[in-house]
Amino acid sequence: IARTAMIFFYDKLEPGRHYGFRHAWNLNLSVDRELIDNLEGPFASKLRPFMYEDIESAYRLMEGNPRVCYQPAARAVHNHRHNLPAYWQREAMLGVMAPQLFSVNPQCFRAVFHGDLDDLIRQARQALPLDIPDGRRLLGQLRLLAGRPWTDAGTDLDTFYLAHLPLKRRAFRVGLLAAVDRPDTPWQARVELPAAALAADEVFQACKPPSTPAAKLEPQTA
């Protein structure tokens, strides 16, 4: 995660350069108070419980200008540990919250996803049934790679990053469709959707967190 773009893009940032709103990650961000005093929110209240609230706020604040300055000497220390199940759940949560981002700020949504929500939903419904056999094989290989000791040579890291991208997209699509098919889910319950949807998915059901059993996701009927 620290050395690739799996979650953030620090591996591609250059000190002192300025970047756009998609780099305004709130967990490592310092903003002048006067800049946000007149910004509504500053976070959109409908983006609950979390995901996209930082970049949506930055989209409104920055108005298309690259104003995020990368200063690697400015550090905020975190102790976030991820394993594969937690990582897939994070990607699925991004999918769960994508419809909320579209409802709050369609322009920001289009800038992130290069299309409308209907496009994203259609692509997800088409793609998920097609890659089940390959997805299962790939997930098995990634679990083997994730269990290997880290080597400074980086070969396994590059292989892992490239190989995991189809499953990253699948996890997002699983979360997206779970939210779209359950539009009346209260915001407090959205945090439960990723684990439940992944546990019901024909690929990710083999990768459940051992200590946190997922809630059962009942099939929806028309």
TORPA-4810 file (N, C-alpha, C, O; in nm, 3 decimals):
<nodes>
NODE_1_0.083_-0.119_0.000_0.000_0.000_0.000_0.087_0.125_0.000_0.054_0.224_-0.067_I
NODE_2_0.197_0.123_0.074_0.284_0.240_0.083_0.362_0.263_-0.046_0.396_0.376_-0.079_A
NODE_3_0.390_0.156_-0.121_0.480_0.167_-0.236_0.409_0.155_-0.371_0.475_0.156_-0.475_R
NODE_4_0.279_0.143_-0.371_0.203_0.137_-0.497_0.082_0.229_-0.486_0.062_0.295_-0.383_T
NODE_5_0.002_0.233_-0.591_-0.119_0.315_-0.593_-0.242_0.234_-0.555_-0.352_0.265_-0.602_A
NODE_6_-0.228_0.131_-0.473_-0.342_0.049_-0.433_-0.452_0.133_-0.369_-0.569_0.115_-0.400_M
NODE_7_-0.414_0.225_-0.279_-0.512_0.311_-0.213_-0.485_0.457_-0.245_-0.575_0.528_-0.290_I
NODE_8_-0.364_0.503_-0.222_-0.325_0.640_-0.254_-0.220_0.638_-0.365_-0.181_0.531_-0.412_F
NODE_9_-0.174_0.757_-0.405_-0.082_0.765_-0.518_0.053_0.823_-0.477_0.118_0.890_-0.556_F
NODE_10_0.094_0.798_-0.355_0.218_0.859_-0.307_0.340_0.813_-0.387_0.439_0.885_-0.396_Y
NODE_11_0.332_0.696_-0.445_0.446_0.646_-0.522_0.471_0.729_-0.648_0.580_0.724_-0.706_D
NODE_12_0.371_0.807_-0.690_0.385_0.885_-0.813_0.399_1.036_-0.788_0.414_1.113_-0.882_K
NODE_13_0.395_1.078_-0.661_0.401_1.220_-0.629_0.545_1.270_-0.620_0.635_1.198_-0.578_L
NODE_14_0.565_1.395_-0.661_0.695_1.458_-0.656_0.692_1.573_-0.556_0.599_1.654_-0.559_E
NODE_15_0.791_1.583_-0.468_0.792_1.690_-0.368_0.782_1.829_-0.430_0.849_1.859_-0.529_P
NODE_16_0.695_1.912_-0.371_0.680_2.049_-0.416_0.586_2.070_-0.533_0.552_2.184_-0.563_G
NODE_17_0.545_1.963_-0.599_0.452_1.979_-0.712_0.309_1.992_-0.663_0.276_1.950_-0.552_R
NODE_18_0.225_2.051_-0.747_0.085_2.071_-0.712_-0.003_1.973_-0.791_0.023_1.943_-0.907_H
NODE_19_-0.107_1.925_-0.722_-0.193_1.822_-0.779_-0.340_1.861_-0.761_-0.373_1.955_-0.688_Y
NODE_20_-0.427_1.787_-0.828_-0.569_1.820_-0.830_-0.646_1.767_-0.711_-0.589_1.713_-0.616_G
NODE_21_-0.779_1.783_-0.718_-0.866_1.754_-0.604_-0.862_1.607_-0.561_-0.886_1.577_-0.445_F
NODE_22_-0.831_1.516_-0.654_-0.830_1.374_-0.620_-0.714_1.338_-0.528_-0.708_1.226_-0.478_R
NODE_23_-0.625_1.431_-0.504_-0.512_1.408_-0.413_-0.534_1.473_-0.277_-0.443_1.475_-0.194_H
NODE_24_-0.653_1.525_-0.253_-0.683_1.590_-0.125_-0.732_1.486_-0.025_-0.850_1.484_0.009_A
NODE_25_-0.643_1.400_0.021_-0.679_1.292_0.113_-0.679_1.346_0.255_-0.577_1.389_0.308_W
NODE_26_-0.796_1.343_0.315_-0.817_1.416_0.439_-0.733_1.363_0.556_-0.706_1.436_0.651_N
NODE_27_-0.691_1.238_0.550_-0.614_1.184_0.663_-0.473_1.239_0.668_-0.406_1.227_0.771_L
NODE_28_-0.424_1.300_0.558_-0.290_1.359_0.556_-0.295_1.495_0.487_-0.219_1.520_0.394_N
NODE_29_-0.383_1.582_0.533_-0.407_1.708_0.462_-0.412_1.824_0.561_-0.474_1.814_0.667_L
NODE_30_-0.346_1.932_0.527_-0.351_2.055_0.605_-0.410_2.164_0.516_-0.364_2.184_0.403_S
NODE_31_-0.512_2.234_0.568_-0.581_2.337_0.490_-0.591_2.465_0.573_-0.622_2.460_0.692_V
NODE_32_-0.565_2.579_0.510_-0.585_2.707_0.578_-0.731_2.723_0.616_-0.821_2.702_0.534_D
NODE_33_-0.755_2.761_0.742_-0.892_2.775_0.790_-0.972_2.875_0.706_-1.090_2.853_0.681_R
NODE_34_-0.907_2.984_0.663_-0.981_3.087_0.589_-1.034_3.035_0.455_-1.129_3.090_0.401_E
NODE_35_-0.972_2.927_0.402_-1.017_2.872_0.275_-1.150_2.799_0.289_-1.229_2.794_0.194_L
NODE_36_-1.175_2.742_0.405_-1.296_2.660_0.421_-1.404_2.728_0.504_-1.513_2.673_0.519_I
NODE_37_-1.376_2.846_0.559_-1.476_2.914_0.642_-1.606_2.938_0.567_-1.714_2.928_0.624_D
NODE_38_-1.595_2.970_0.438_-1.714_3.001_0.360_-1.760_2.886_0.272_-1.849_2.901_0.189_N
NODE_39_-1.698_2.770_0.291_-1.737_2.652_0.213_-1.847_2.577_0.286_-1.831_2.542_0.404_L
NODE_40_-1.956_2.551_0.219_-2.069_2.483_0.284_-2.024_2.345_0.333_-1.967_2.267_0.257_E
NODE_41_-2.050_2.317_0.457_-2.014_2.188_0.515_-1.905_2.196_0.618_-1.938_2.206_0.737_G
NODE_42_-1.777_2.192_0.584_-1.726_2.183_0.447_-1.750_2.047_0.381_-1.735_2.035_0.260_P
NODE_43_-1.786_1.945_0.460_-1.812_1.814_0.401_-1.961_1.797_0.377_-2.043_1.842_0.458_F
NODE_44_-1.996_1.732_0.267_-2.137_1.710_0.234_-2.199_1.611_0.333_-2.147_1.501_0.351_A
NODE_45_-2.307_1.650_0.395_-2.366_1.568_0.502_-2.423_1.436_0.450_-2.438_1.341_0.526_S
NODE_46_-2.455_1.429_0.320_-2.511_1.305_0.266_-2.405_1.199_0.238_-2.439_1.083_0.211_K
NODE_47_-2.277_1.237_0.243_-2.171_1.139_0.219_-2.137_1.071_0.351_-2.028_1.087_0.406_L
NODE_48_-2.233_0.996_0.400_-2.217_0.926_0.528_-2.233_0.775_0.506_-2.312_0.734_0.421_R
NODE_49_-2.159_0.692_0.580_-2.072_0.727_0.693_-1.935_0.780_0.653_-1.876_0.857_0.727_P
NODE_50_-1.882_0.739_0.536_-1.751_0.789_0.492_-1.728_0.748_0.347_-1.807_0.672_0.291_F
NODE_51_-1.622_0.798_0.288_-1.578_0.782_0.149_-1.623_0.902_0.066_-1.740_0.941_0.068_M
NODE_52_-1.529_0.959_-0.007_-1.546_1.068_-0.103_-1.569_1.204_-0.039_-1.567_1.305_-0.110_Y
NODE_53_-1.591_1.212_0.093_-1.623_1.342_0.150_-1.507_1.441_0.136_-1.529_1.561_0.124_E
NODE_54_-1.383_1.389_0.138_-1.269_1.480_0.129_-1.249_1.532_-0.014_-1.230_1.652_-0.034_D
NODE_55_-1.253_1.443_-0.112_-1.228_1.490_-0.248_-1.348_1.569_-0.302_-1.329_1.657_-0.386_I
NODE_56_-1.468_1.541_-0.256_-1.584_1.620_-0.299_-1.572_1.762_-0.246_-1.600_1.858_-0.318_E
NODE_57_-1.531_1.775_-0.122_-1.509_1.908_-0.064_-1.398_1.981_-0.139_-1.410_2.100_-0.169_S
NODE_58_-1.288_1.909_-0.170_-1.177_1.969_-0.243_-1.219_2.010_-0.384_-1.171_2.111_-0.437_A
NODE_59_-1.308_1.932_-0.446_-1.357_1.966_-0.580_-1.426_2.101_-0.578_-1.405_2.183_-0.667_Y
NODE_60_-1.510_2.124_-0.476_-1.579_2.253_-0.467_-1.482_2.366_-0.433_-1.495_2.477_-0.482_R
NODE_61_-1.385_2.336_-0.349_-1.292_2.439_-0.302_-1.193_2.480_-0.410_-1.162_2.599_-0.423_L
NODE_62_-1.144_2.385_-0.487_-1.033_2.411_-0.578_-1.076_2.459_-0.716_-0.996_2.520_-0.787_M
NODE_63_-1.200_2.434_-0.754_-1.255_2.483_-0.881_-1.165_2.449_-1.000_-1.142_2.533_-1.088_E
NODE_64_-1.115_2.327_-1.002_-1.038_2.280_-1.116_-0.891_2.315_-1.113_-0.818_2.275_-1.204_G
NODE_65_-0.844_2.388_-1.015_-0.704_2.427_-1.007_-0.622_2.325_-0.930_-0.668_2.276_-0.826_N
NODE_66_-0.502_2.292_-0.976_-0.416_2.199_-0.901_-0.351_2.269_-0.782_-0.248_2.334_-0.797_P
NODE_67_-0.412_2.257_-0.665_-0.369_2.336_-0.549_-0.323_2.250_-0.432_-0.292_2.303_-0.326_R
NODE_68_-0.319_2.119_-0.449_-0.268_2.033_-0.342_-0.117_2.021_-0.360_-0.070_1.964_-0.458_V
NODE_69_-0.042_2.073_-0.266_0.104_2.071_-0.274_0.158_1.954_-0.191_0.130_1.944_-0.072_C
NODE_70_0.235_1.868_-0.255_0.290_1.751_-0.186_0.419_1.789_-0.113_0.517_1.831_-0.175_Y
NODE_71_0.416_1.774_0.019_0.533_1.800_0.103_0.560_1.675_0.187_0.499_1.658_0.292_Q
NODE_72_0.649_1.588_0.142_0.670_1.461_0.213_0.725_1.477_0.355_0.714_1.385_0.436_P
NODE_73_0.783_1.594_0.385_0.834_1.613_0.522_0.722_1.639_0.622_0.742_1.623_0.742_A
NODE_74_0.604_1.677_0.573_0.488_1.697_0.661_0.419_1.562_0.679_0.360_1.509_0.585_A
NODE_75_0.427_1.508_0.798_0.381_1.370_0.821_0.271_1.364_0.926_0.275_1.434_1.027_R
NODE_76_0.174_1.280_0.900_0.073_1.243_0.999_0.083_1.092_1.016_0.061_1.017_0.921_A
NODE_77_0.114_1.048_1.136_0.143_0.906_1.158_0.013_0.829_1.180_-0.071_0.868_1.262_V
NODE_78_-0.002_0.719_1.107_-0.118_0.631_1.120_-0.069_0.488_1.144_0.043_0.452_1.108_H
NODE_79_-0.154_0.410_1.204_-0.123_0.268_1.221_-0.237_0.187_1.163_-0.311_0.119_1.234_N
NODE_80_-0.250_0.195_1.032_-0.357_0.125_0.962_-0.301_-0.004_0.902_-0.215_0.000_0.814_H
NODE_81_-0.349_-0.116_0.949_-0.306_-0.245_0.897_-0.416_-0.302_0.809_-0.532_-0.307_0.849_R
NODE_82_-0.377_-0.345_0.689_-0.474_-0.403_0.597_-0.435_-0.547_0.565_-0.318_-0.577_0.543_H
NODE_83_-0.534_-0.634_0.564_-0.516_-0.765_0.503_-0.607_-0.770_0.380_-0.679_-0.674_0.353_N
NODE_84_-0.605_-0.881_0.308_-0.684_-0.886_0.185_-0.834_-0.866_0.210_-0.896_-0.787_0.138_L
NODE_85_-0.896_-0.935_0.307_-1.039_-0.912_0.328_-1.071_-0.766_0.358_-1.169_-0.712_0.306_P
NODE_86_-0.990_-0.701_0.442_-1.016_-0.561_0.474_-0.999_-0.472_0.351_-1.072_-0.374_0.333_A
NODE_87_-0.902_-0.505_0.268_-0.878_-0.427_0.147_-0.996_-0.439_0.051_-1.042_-0.339_-0.004_Y
NODE_88_-1.047_-0.562_0.031_-1.162_-0.579_-0.058_-1.284_-0.505_-0.002_-1.361_-0.447_-0.078_W
NODE_89_-1.301_-0.508_0.129_-1.414_-0.438_0.189_-1.403_-0.287_0.167_-1.504_-0.220_0.145_Q
NODE_90_-1.282_-0.234_0.173_-1.265_-0.092_0.147_-1.305_-0.057_0.003_-1.371_0.044_-0.021_R
NODE_91_-1.264_-0.142_-0.091_-1.300_-0.117_-0.231_-1.451_-0.128_-0.250_-1.509_-0.049_-0.324_E
NODE_92_-1.513_-0.225_-0.185_-1.658_-0.239_-0.195_-1.730_-0.119_-0.134_-1.835_-0.078_-0.183_A
NODE_93_-1.674_-0.063_-0.027_-1.735_0.056_0.034_-1.730_0.175_-0.061_-1.822_0.256_-0.062_M
NODE_94_-1.624_0.186_-0.139_-1.619_0.290_-0.242_-1.734_0.273_-0.341_-1.794_0.371_-0.385_L
NODE_95_-1.764_0.148_-0.376_-1.878_0.122_-0.463_-2.010_0.156_-0.397_-2.099_0.213_-0.460_G
NODE_96_-2.023_0.120_-0.270_-2.146_0.151_-0.196_-2.174_0.301_-0.195_-2.289_0.343_-0.209_V
NODE_97_-2.070_0.380_-0.180_-2.088_0.524_-0.165_-2.089_0.599_-0.298_-2.119_0.719_-0.300_M
NODE_98_-2.058_0.532_-0.409_-2.057_0.601_-0.538_-2.192_0.664_-0.573_-2.194_0.778_-0.620_A
NODE_99_-2.307_0.597_-0.552_-2.435_0.662_-0.582_-2.458_0.787_-0.497_-2.520_0.883_-0.543_P
NODE_100_-2.407_0.786_-0.374_-2.422_0.903_-0.289_-2.342_1.021_-0.344_-2.389_1.135_-0.344_Q
NODE_101_-2.220_0.992_-0.391_-2.140_1.098_-0.451_-2.211_1.157_-0.572_-2.211_1.279_-0.590_L
NODE_102_-2.272_1.073_-0.654_-2.342_1.122_-0.772_-2.460_1.210_-0.733_-2.485_1.313_-0.796_F
NODE_103_-2.532_1.171_-0.629_-2.648_1.250_-0.587_-2.608_1.384_-0.527_-2.680_1.483_-0.539_S
NODE_104_-2.491_1.387_-0.461_-2.444_1.509_-0.396_-2.378_1.604_-0.496_-2.402_1.724_-0.493_V
NODE_105_-2.294_1.548_-0.585_-2.216_1.633_-0.675_-2.189_1.557_-0.805_-2.083_1.495_-0.820_N
NODE_106_-2.282_1.561_-0.900_-2.265_1.487_-1.026_-2.139_1.528_-1.102_-2.077_1.444_-1.168_P
NODE_107_-2.102_1.654_-1.095_-1.983_1.699_-1.167_-1.857_1.634_-1.109_-1.770_1.589_-1.184_Q
NODE_108_-1.848_1.629_-0.978_-1.735_1.563_-0.914_-1.734_1.415_-0.949_-1.628_1.359_-0.977_C
NODE_109_-1.850_1.351_-0.948_-1.861_1.210_-0.985_-1.806_1.187_-1.125_-1.728_1.094_-1.147_F
NODE_110_-1.846_1.270_-1.220_-1.801_1.253_-1.359_-1.651_1.277_-1.371_-1.585_1.212_-1.452_R
NODE_111_-1.598_1.368_-1.292_-1.454_1.393_-1.296_-1.376_1.274_-1.242_-1.263_1.249_-1.286_A
NODE_112_-1.434_1.199_-1.148_-1.367_1.082_-1.091_-1.383_0.961_-1.181_-1.286_0.890_-1.208_V
NODE_113_-1.505_0.935_-1.229_-1.536_0.811_-1.299_-1.547_0.825_-1.450_-1.564_0.725_-1.520_F
NODE_114_-1.539_0.946_-1.501_-1.542_0.969_-1.647_-1.670_0.915_-1.710_-1.667_0.858_-1.819_H
NODE_115_-1.781_0.933_-1.641_-1.910_0.890_-1.693_-2.017_0.914_-1.589_-1.990_0.968_-1.482_G
NODE_116_-2.140_0.874_-1.621_-2.252_0.890_-1.529_-2.273_0.762_-1.448_-2.217_0.657_-1.478_D
NODE_117_-2.356_0.774_-1.346_-2.384_0.659_-1.260_-2.446_0.545_-1.338_-2.411_0.429_-1.314_L
NODE_118_-2.537_0.574_-1.429_-2.600_0.468_-1.508_-2.496_0.388_-1.588_-2.509_0.266_-1.603_D
NODE_119_-2.394_0.457_-1.638_-2.287_0.387_-1.711_-2.214_0.290_-1.620_-2.185_0.177_-1.658_D
NODE_120_-2.186_0.336_-1.499_-2.112_0.253_-1.403_-2.194_0.130_-1.365_-2.140_0.020_-1.355_L
NODE_121_-2.323_0.149_-1.343_-2.411_0.038_-1.306_-2.421_-0.063_-1.420_-2.412_-0.184_-1.397_I
NODE_122_-2.439_-0.015_-1.540_-2.450_-0.106_-1.656_-2.322_-0.188_-1.674_-2.329_-0.308_-1.698_R
NODE_123_-2.207_-0.123_-1.663_-2.081_-0.195_-1.675_-2.067_-0.301_-1.566_-2.018_-0.411_-1.593_Q
NODE_124_-2.110_-0.269_-1.445_-2.099_-0.364_-1.335_-2.187_-0.487_-1.360_-2.144_-0.600_-1.339_A
NODE_125_-2.310_-0.465_-1.403_-2.401_-0.578_-1.426_-2.351_-0.666_-1.540_-2.373_-0.787_-1.539_R
NODE_126_-2.286_-0.607_-1.638_-2.234_-0.685_-1.748_-2.109_-0.763_-1.709_-2.091_-0.877_-1.751_Q
NODE_127_-2.023_-0.701_-1.629_-1.892_-0.760_-1.601_-1.894_-0.869_-1.495_-1.823_-0.968_-1.509_A
NODE_128_-1.973_-0.855_-1.393_-1.963_-0.948_-1.280_-1.988_-1.094_-1.317_-1.914_-1.181_-1.269_L
NODE_129_-2.087_-1.127_-1.400_-2.106_-1.269_-1.432_-1.997_-1.329_-1.519_-1.982_-1.451_-1.525_P
NODE_130_-1.919_-1.245_-1.587_-1.826_-1.295_-1.688_-1.694_-1.343_-1.631_-1.632_-1.433_-1.688_L
NODE_131_-1.650_-1.286_-1.521_-1.514_-1.315_-1.475_-1.508_-1.400_-1.349_-1.409_-1.396_-1.276_D
NODE_132_-1.613_-1.478_-1.323_-1.615_-1.559_-1.200_-1.505_-1.666_-1.200_-1.431_-1.674_-1.102_I
NODE_133_-1.490_-1.749_-1.304_-1.383_-1.851_-1.299_-1.244_-1.789_-1.287_-1.164_-1.832_-1.204_P
NODE_134_-1.215_-1.688_-1.370_-1.084_-1.623_-1.363_-1.065_-1.553_-1.229_-0.956_-1.555_-1.173_D
NODE_135_-1.171_-1.492_-1.178_-1.162_-1.424_-1.049_-1.127_-1.518_-0.936_-1.047_-1.484_-0.849_G
NODE_136_-1.187_-1.637_-0.937_-1.156_-1.735_-0.832_-1.011_-1.778_-0.838_-0.944_-1.787_-0.734_R
NODE_137_-0.961_-1.805_-0.959_-0.821_-1.846_-0.972_-0.727_-1.734_-0.930_-0.627_-1.757_-0.862_R
NODE_138_-0.760_-1.613_-0.971_-0.675_-1.499_-0.938_-0.673_-1.473_-0.788_-0.567_-1.444_-0.732_L
NODE_139_-0.787_-1.484_-0.724_-0.792_-1.462_-0.580_-0.704_-1.564_-0.507_-0.636_-1.529_-0.411_L
NODE_140_-0.707_-1.688_-0.551_-0.621_-1.789_-0.490_-0.474_-1.755_-0.505_-0.397_-1.773_-0.410_G
NODE_141_-0.433_-1.707_-0.621_-0.294_-1.670_-0.642_-0.255_-1.549_-0.559_-0.144_-1.543_-0.507_Q
NODE_142_-0.344_-1.453_-0.547_-0.312_-1.334_-0.468_-0.297_-1.368_-0.320_-0.213_-1.310_-0.251_L
NODE_143_-0.377_-1.461_-0.272_-0.363_-1.500_-0.131_-0.228_-1.566_-0.107_-0.169_-1.549_0.000_R
NODE_144_-0.179_-1.641_-0.204_-0.046_-1.700_-0.191_0.062_-1.590_-0.192_0.154_-1.592_-0.110_L
NODE_145_0.049_-1.495_-0.284_0.146_-1.386_-0.291_0.146_-1.302_-0.164_0.251_-1.263_-0.115_L
NODE_146_0.026_-1.276_-0.111_0.016_-1.192_0.008_0.080_-1.259_0.130_0.118_-1.190_0.225_A
NODE_147_0.091_-1.390_0.128_0.151_-1.461_0.240_0.301_-1.472_0.235_0.362_-1.523_0.329_G
NODE_148_0.363_-1.426_0.126_0.508_-1.437_0.114_0.577_-1.323_0.187_0.521_-1.214_0.199_R
NODE_149_0.700_-1.346_0.237_0.776_-1.238_0.300_0.808_-1.129_0.199_0.826_-1.156_0.080_P
NODE_150_0.816_-1.006_0.248_0.850_-0.895_0.162_0.996_-0.905_0.118_1.083_-0.940_0.198_W
NODE_151_1.023_-0.874_-0.008_1.160_-0.870_-0.057_1.186_-0.735_-0.118_1.100_-0.681_-0.188_T
NODE_152_1.303_-0.678_-0.093_1.336_-0.546_-0.146_1.350_-0.547_-0.297_1.347_-0.440_-0.359_D
NODE_153_1.364_-0.664_-0.358_1.376_-0.670_-0.504_1.251_-0.615_-0.572_1.260_-0.562_-0.683_A
NODE_154_1.134_-0.627_-0.508_1.013_-0.567_-0.560_0.941_-0.647_-0.666_0.836_-0.603_-0.713_G
NODE_155_0.993_-0.762_-0.706_0.928_-0.839_-0.812_0.788_-0.882_-0.770_0.692_-0.867_-0.845_T
NODE_156_0.777_-0.936_-0.650_0.647_-0.980_-0.604_0.551_-0.862_-0.590_0.431_-0.877_-0.616_D
NODE_157_0.600_-0.747_-0.549_0.516_-0.629_-0.533_0.456_-0.587_-0.667_0.335_-0.563_-0.675_L
NODE_158_0.538_-0.578_-0.770_0.487_-0.539_-0.902_0.387_-0.641_-0.954_0.283_-0.605_-1.010_D
NODE_159_0.417_-0.769_-0.934_0.327_-0.875_-0.979_0.194_-0.867_-0.905_0.087_-0.878_-0.965_T
NODE_160_0.203_-0.848_-0.774_0.082_-0.841_-0.693_-0.004_-0.723_-0.736_-0.125_-0.738_-0.752_F
NODE_161_0.057_-0.607_-0.753_-0.021_-0.488_-0.786_-0.096_-0.504_-0.918_-0.216_-0.477_-0.926_Y
NODE_162_-0.026_-0.548_-1.022_-0.090_-0.564_-1.152_-0.197_-0.673_-1.150_-0.302_-0.660_-1.211_L
NODE_163_-0.167_-0.781_-1.078_-0.260_-0.894_-1.075_-0.387_-0.864_-0.998_-0.492_-0.922_-1.025_A
NODE_164_-0.379_-0.773_-0.901_-0.495_-0.751_-0.816_-0.598_-0.656_-0.876_-0.709_-0.647_-0.825_H
NODE_165_-0.564_-0.585_-0.983_-0.652_-0.481_-1.035_-0.790_-0.533_-1.079_-0.890_-0.467_-1.049_L
NODE_166_-0.800_-0.649_-1.148_-0.935_-0.697_-1.183_-1.022_-0.725_-1.060_-1.143_-0.700_-1.062_P
NODE_167_-0.961_-0.775_-0.953_-1.039_-0.802_-0.832_-1.073_-0.672_-0.759_-1.178_-0.662_-0.696_L
NODE_168_-0.985_-0.574_-0.767_-1.015_-0.442_-0.710_-1.142_-0.386_-0.775_-1.231_-0.336_-0.707_K
NODE_169_-1.148_-0.396_-0.908_-1.266_-0.347_-0.980_-1.390_-0.430_-0.944_-1.499_-0.375_-0.930_R
NODE_170_-1.372_-0.560_-0.931_-1.486_-0.645_-0.898_-1.543_-0.609_-0.760_-1.664_-0.600_-0.743_R
NODE_171_-1.455_-0.587_-0.662_-1.502_-0.551_-0.529_-1.581_-0.420_-0.533_-1.685_-0.408_-0.468_A
NODE_172_-1.532_-0.323_-0.609_-1.605_-0.197_-0.624_-1.744_-0.223_-0.683_-1.844_-0.171_-0.634_F
NODE_173_-1.749_-0.304_-0.789_-1.877_-0.330_-0.856_-1.974_-0.405_-0.765_-2.094_-0.380_-0.767_R
NODE_174_-1.922_-0.497_-0.686_-2.006_-0.570_-0.592_-2.070_-0.473_-0.492_-2.189_-0.481_-0.464_V
NODE_175_-1.990_-0.381_-0.439_-2.044_-0.282_-0.347_-2.143_-0.187_-0.413_-2.245_-0.153_-0.355_G
NODE_176_-2.112_-0.146_-0.534_-2.201_-0.056_-0.608_-2.338_-0.117_-0.626_-2.439_-0.053_-0.597_L
NODE_177_-2.343_-0.240_-0.675_-2.473_-0.303_-0.701_-2.547_-0.334_-0.572_-2.670_-0.330_-0.569_L
NODE_178_-2.474_-0.364_-0.465_-2.541_-0.386_-0.336_-2.614_-0.260_-0.292_-2.725_-0.267_-0.241_A
NODE_179_-2.552_-0.144_-0.313_-2.616_-0.018_-0.274_-2.730_0.018_-0.369_-2.836_0.063_-0.324_A
NODE_180_-2.710_-0.002_-0.499_-2.812_0.034_-0.598_-2.936_-0.053_-0.580_-3.049_-0.005_-0.593_V
NODE_181_-2.917_-0.180_-0.550_-3.030_-0.272_-0.534_-3.101_-0.254_-0.401_-3.209_-0.310_-0.380_D
NODE_182_-3.041_-0.177_-0.309_-3.102_-0.151_-0.178_-3.100_-0.001_-0.150_-3.032_0.044_-0.058_R
NODE_183_-3.173_0.078_-0.230_-3.164_0.224_-0.220_-3.215_0.281_-0.090_-3.183_0.394_-0.055_P
NODE_184_-3.295_0.204_-0.016_-3.353_0.255_0.109_-3.270_0.220_0.231_-3.316_0.239_0.344_D
NODE_185_-3.148_0.169_0.211_-3.062_0.136_0.324_-3.029_0.262_0.403_-2.978_0.357_0.345_T
NODE_186_-3.056_0.266_0.535_-3.018_0.384_0.614_-2.867_0.404_0.611_-2.791_0.309_0.597_P
NODE_187_-2.824_0.529_0.625_-2.681_0.555_0.612_-2.601_0.482_0.719_-2.486_0.444_0.696_W
NODE_188_-2.661_0.462_0.838_-2.588_0.391_0.944_-2.559_0.247_0.906_-2.462_0.188_0.954_Q
NODE_189_-2.644_0.188_0.819_-2.628_0.048_0.781_-2.541_0.030_0.657_-2.510_-0.083_0.620_A
NODE_190_-2.502_0.139_0.592_-2.420_0.125_0.472_-2.286_0.058_0.502_-2.232_-0.012_0.417_R
NODE_191_-2.234_0.080_0.620_-2.103_0.025_0.655_-2.106_-0.128_0.659_-2.002_-0.192_0.651_V
NODE_192_-2.226_-0.186_0.673_-2.238_-0.331_0.677_-2.251_-0.394_0.538_-2.232_-0.514_0.522_E
NODE_193_-2.284_-0.314_0.439_-2.308_-0.368_0.306_-2.185_-0.433_0.242_-2.199_-0.540_0.183_L
NODE_194_-2.065_-0.375_0.252_-1.951_-0.436_0.183_-1.924_-0.580_0.226_-1.911_-0.667_0.140_P
NODE_195_-1.915_-0.605_0.356_-1.885_-0.741_0.403_-1.994_-0.838_0.362_-1.965_-0.951_0.322_A
NODE_196_-2.120_-0.794_0.372_-2.231_-0.883_0.337_-2.233_-0.912_0.188_-2.255_-1.026_0.147_A
NODE_197_-2.209_-0.809_0.106_-2.212_-0.828_-0.039_-2.096_-0.915_-0.085_-2.114_-1.001_-0.172_A
NODE_198_-1.977_-0.895_-0.029_-1.862_-0.977_-0.067_-1.881_-1.121_-0.024_-1.841_-1.213_-0.095_L
NODE_199_-1.941_-1.142_0.092_-1.965_-1.277_0.140_-2.063_-1.352_0.051_-2.059_-1.475_0.043_A
NODE_200_-2.151_-1.278_-0.017_-2.248_-1.340_-0.107_-2.196_-1.352_-0.250_-2.258_-1.419_-0.333_A
NODE_201_-2.083_-1.288_-0.280_-2.030_-1.289_-0.415_-1.964_-1.423_-0.446_-1.903_-1.484_-0.359_D
NODE_202_-1.976_-1.467_-0.572_-1.926_-1.599_-0.609_-1.774_-1.607_-0.617_-1.718_-1.716_-0.627_E
NODE_203_-1.707_-1.495_-0.611_-1.560_-1.494_-0.607_-1.511_-1.467_-0.466_-1.431_-1.543_-0.413_V
NODE_204_-1.558_-1.359_-0.404_-1.502_-1.314_-0.276_-1.551_-1.393_-0.156_-1.498_-1.375_-0.047_F
NODE_205_-1.648_-1.480_-0.172_-1.698_-1.555_-0.058_-1.591_-1.645_0.003_-1.606_-1.692_0.116_Q
NODE_206_-1.483_-1.670_-0.072_-1.373_-1.751_-0.018_-1.273_-1.669_0.061_-1.174_-1.723_0.109_A
NODE_207_-1.297_-1.539_0.076_-1.200_-1.451_0.140_-1.267_-1.372_0.252_-1.257_-1.249_0.255_C
NODE_208_-1.334_-1.439_0.343_-1.403_-1.372_0.452_-1.306_-1.344_0.568_-1.216_-1.425_0.594_K
NODE_209_-1.323_-1.231_0.637_-1.242_-1.208_0.756_-1.275_-1.311_0.862_-1.393_-1.331_0.890_P
NODE_210_-1.177_-1.379_0.925_-1.205_-1.486_1.019_-1.269_-1.439_1.148_-1.340_-1.516_1.213_P
NODE_211_-1.245_-1.312_1.188_-1.291_-1.268_1.318_-1.420_-1.186_1.313_-1.481_-1.162_1.417_S
NODE_212_-1.464_-1.144_1.195_-1.584_-1.063_1.182_-1.681_-1.126_1.085_-1.675_-1.095_0.966_T
NODE_213_-1.770_-1.212_1.131_-1.865_-1.274_1.039_-1.954_-1.170_0.972_-2.007_-1.081_1.039_P
NODE_214_-1.970_-1.181_0.842_-2.049_-1.083_0.768_-2.198_-1.112_0.786_-2.240_-1.227_0.798_A
NODE_215_-2.275_-1.005_0.789_-2.420_-1.020_0.795_-2.470_-1.081_0.666_-2.411_-1.063_0.560_A
NODE_216_-2.579_-1.155_0.677_-2.634_-1.219_0.558_-2.705_-1.116_0.473_-2.783_-1.036_0.523_K
NODE_217_-2.677_-1.117_0.343_-2.742_-1.025_0.250_-2.852_-1.101_0.178_-2.824_-1.186_0.094_L
NODE_218_-2.973_-1.071_0.211_-3.087_-1.142_0.154_-3.109_-1.098_0.009_-3.096_-0.979_-0.021_E
NODE_219_-3.141_-1.192_-0.080_-3.169_-1.152_-0.219_-3.289_-1.062_-0.227_-3.385_-1.076_-0.151_P
NODE_220_-3.285_-0.967_-0.321_-3.395_-0.874_-0.341_-3.489_-0.927_-0.448_-3.445_-0.989_-0.545_Q
NODE_221_-3.616_-0.903_-0.431_-3.715_-0.943_-0.531_-3.782_-0.818_-0.587_-3.795_-0.716_-0.518_T
NODE_222_-3.822_-0.827_-0.712_-3.887_-0.711_-0.776_-4.025_-0.689_-0.715_-4.096_-0.597_-0.755_A
</nodes>
